[in-house]
Amino acid sequence: MLHLNRFRIPCLSYVYSGVWYMMFPSYWALNMIVAVFIRTTVRNPSRHEQPCYEQFLYLLLIVPVYGVILLISAPVALVALLIWIPLQFFRRPYLYSYRTNKHNTAWWTNIQQRHSISLATINACLMPEAISKLNNLKNSKTRCVRMGKCIVSCQTRQHIQIFVESPSELDQEQQSWEGWCRKNPTVSGNDPDSRKSSDTPAESNGDVGQVAIQICKDSSSTDSETEAENKPLTEKTSSVGSNGSIGFDSNKPQDATAPRTAEIYSKANQAFAGTVNNVKTFNFGTVPSSPKQTSLEVNSLDTHLNRHKLNAGDDWCTSSVISHFPPDLDFICCQEVFDYRIAKLLTDKLHEWFEHVVYDVGIWSWKSNHLLLNSGLVFASRYPILDCDFKAFNNCVKEDSLACKGLLMVKVQIGESEDGKRIVGYINNTHLQSLPAYGGIRVTQMNSILDWCNGFFDETRNCDEIISFYVLCGDFNFDTMSTCDSNQHNHDLFKHFIDPCRNRTGHDHEWTVGTEMIQRGLYDDDVSTPDGLHRILLDDDIRGSYIEDVEMDNVDGDESNSNTGRRRIDYIMYNNSRLTDSIVCNVEEYNFVTQLATLTDHIPVRMKLSMGPLGEESPASDESCV
């Protein structure tokens, strides 16, 4: 059951809101007083140039102002607190928000065809200002707005796909690579003649090789946008298709419009060459054998794509460090969004792309969180949410005892089969005990996660539904390689869920990078931009200066795999055993995203999961894929 209000009795919601506004001035003033005396390493040139006495006068004036506000509002806040505490015992564990937007989702109807979902997990570190500054982050409200804009803008912007015509296998047998380059001069940069002809159209036989730069429209575009008027670039030699692609017809003669065509054609080649040169694994020395067209998606100029074999049979996936979120996110799981005002602001931003959001998650009691902070968990979905539940850990210690950490379990519907059966999936979002010394507590919490996942699954499962995916993600606060975390990465949880980044117990694949940043270096010039952080993650030599290292003993003399900057504590895992018998999941893409540089102290993780009939080969397993 989804909860739209905090309380079963609607009038209590108004009472709660009124009491909160009475308490807020004291809460805000106390928060700001503490935050003033906590320094971060963020560089403020204007303040840095001020003399010391001016900074002292600033503190001397601003602190008394906050103090006066606190003293004036304290009596009212104390009275409101006496009303606020009893209300917590009647409060529901989360709030569900729904808001329609103009973007449509890809509804899965034919289970005989493959379907993909894209999921990201983000430790947002959106806390009250004083706590945020303890983590070397400031201005939580500003960071929240920027974070929401970054995520949504990547989903709503147009993205570019470049399709390169490649010959069939029969063509490869009949002609050499050089001959093919001469027939397609603009695709190859190896032959001198082809480089010469890239500036002007081919004149030998009047043919122009076919290159299409496709600007992919948002899948949710309205019919009026899709049916936009197609205006030809030239009368006979080029046209703009309804899908936004620029096509060059090699069979039409070149007349007076040829110079204009040559100009467009040259720009297309330059854009294509400039993009491909930054993709390290795209090799023009080998002609792709299949499919007939190879698609290369341009998300940023610094995209680093690698294909790596997973530890599960013959499945393959594309793993990458990318500078921006791919424009296909279906779900987002956030942690450490502890402040209700920030959570509401983030929800409003995410609603521009995600229609369904669960936020303000937590159970308020003295045992779970000392009546202070919620769980910090937020879940956003483009697909309808069918059911939701939250369970709180009862064994957190130290500063974690001030927050209601736990497990948020969500059931979503992503389609409906032709025979009327709902196609559903399960996503679980969690945040475990922090600090390396408390591994035993995390082991107990993982035991609880398995029990709660089983219980929620049994309670909400319907025999008439098709279960297409089952995912667990979040901030686990331990890595799978450190020797001191061995009791955690050997837990039974990893027998039930598949971690695509694990090569074997205690070892990650070599392409993985760490997700926990060293807080004192968050604002260094090298990592203060998405592209800069992207380059650092790919550099084994200096990555450890900004990303936490694992503490791993070399076993069997294996020193080939550098452990510098590879403490990966944010996970996205999946389970195939709970799916409907005819469905199987494969990891299609796995990304470490650097777009939120300086906005959080974690590296967001994104995974694209492909679902389809058992026995059908996943698109990611096609060796011709880039």
Secondary structure, DSSP 8 states (H G I E B T S, - for coil): ---SSSSSSHHHHHHHHHHHHHHHHHHHHHHHHHHHT-------HHHHTS-HHHHHHHHHHHHHHHHHHHHHHHHHHHHHHHHHHHHGGG--S-EEEE---S-----B--TTS-EEEEEEEEEEEE--HHHHHHTT---HHHHHHHHHHHHHHHHHS-EEEEEEE---HHHHHHS-HHHHHHHSTTT-SSSHHHHHHTTS---SSS----EEEEEE--TT--HHHHT-----SSSSSEEE-TTSEEEE-TTS---TTHHHHHHHHHHHHHHHHHHHTT-TT--TTS---SSSEEEEEES-TT-EEEEEE-SSTT-EEEEEEESS--TT--EEEEEEE--HHHHHHHHHHHTTT-SEEEES-----HHHHTTTB----EEEESS-EEEEEEEE-S---GGGGGB--EEEEEEEEEEE-TTS-EEEEEEEEEE---SGGGHHHHHHHHHHHHHHHHHHHHHH--TTSEEEEEEEEEE-S--SS-GGGHHHHTSTHHHHSB-TTEEETTEE-TT----BB-GGGTTSGGGSSHHHHHHHHH-TTTGGGTB--------TT--SS--TT----EEEEE-STTS-TTEEEEEEEEEEE-TTTTT-SB--EEEEEEEEETT---GGG-TT--
